[in-house]
Amino acid sequence: MENEKLISELQFKAVRSSGAGGQNVNKVSSKVVLSFDLKNSNAFSNEEKNILERKLSTRLTNDQILILNCDEDRSQLKNKEIVTKRFLAIIEQGLHIPKIRKATKIPKSVIRKRIKDKKNVSDIKKNRRKPEF
């Protein structure tokens, strides 16, 4: 995954932030909206696009566009950095392939020990009973 190539394909838009903040909110466009067109991206192979499409299906629009917002900070630049980091993390997580679990075989000595312990507990409980005459 080439981050520079990915970042060059991103589209940023500055929007007025919502919520409290007085005049600053009304004047300054500090909220950043990031959009990434997965279908028309040159940064990924077709196989990677299919994996991302499957894993990010709930986050993508009908046109295969990923949209992320950030209005955490009053600075537009900081919001742009935050949303870019968040985007890269989402893409990295989407392309991550987990290791395949290998089933291990239980050694015969462990099985014998478990059966022997069960037998010992059984004998102890048997000795607690009243003797039969």
Secondary structure, DSSP 4 states (H G I P E B T S, - for coil): --HHHHHHT-EEEEEPPPSS-THHHHH---EEEEEEESTT-SSS-HHHHHHHHHHTTTTB-TTSEEEEEE-SSS-HHHHHHHHHHHHHHHHHHHH--PPPPPPPPPPHHHHHHHHHHHHHHHHHHHHHSPPP-
